Amino acid sequence: QVQLVESGGGLVQAGGSLRLACAASGNIFSRNTMGWYRQAPGKQRELVATITNGGTTNYADSVKGRFTISRDNAKNTVYLQMNSLNPEDTAVYYCRSFGYGLGDYWGQGTQVTVSS
């Protein structure tokens, strides 16, 4: 069983930055792919970024060049550095841990609100 706890959300002005963190319990963190997803009001949940256990990253086109995903396997934590935020980034951001044969787990989400 894996538990994921997100932190770092909040209110920021357009152009500002936030850093999200997701701390994972359990002993499979280093083998899983970790991801950040977001869901804005009235919209479907969408991929923001993923990072494999080997460090390969993937980003949604809308955040490329502005967001950076990273992981610290020693701390069982994945991060999302978000720069140049705009109001369209406003959403609940969710952390996900998944991998073949390793389950599929989600955090409870953290709210990010970007004011114009």
Buried (B, 14 or more C-beta within 10 A) or exposed (E): EBEBBBBBBEEBEEEBEBEBBBBBBBEBBEBBBBBBBBBBEEEEBEBBBBBBBEEEEBBBEBBEEBBBBBBEEEEBBBBBBBBEBEEEBBBBBBBBBBBEEBEEBBBEBBEBBBEE
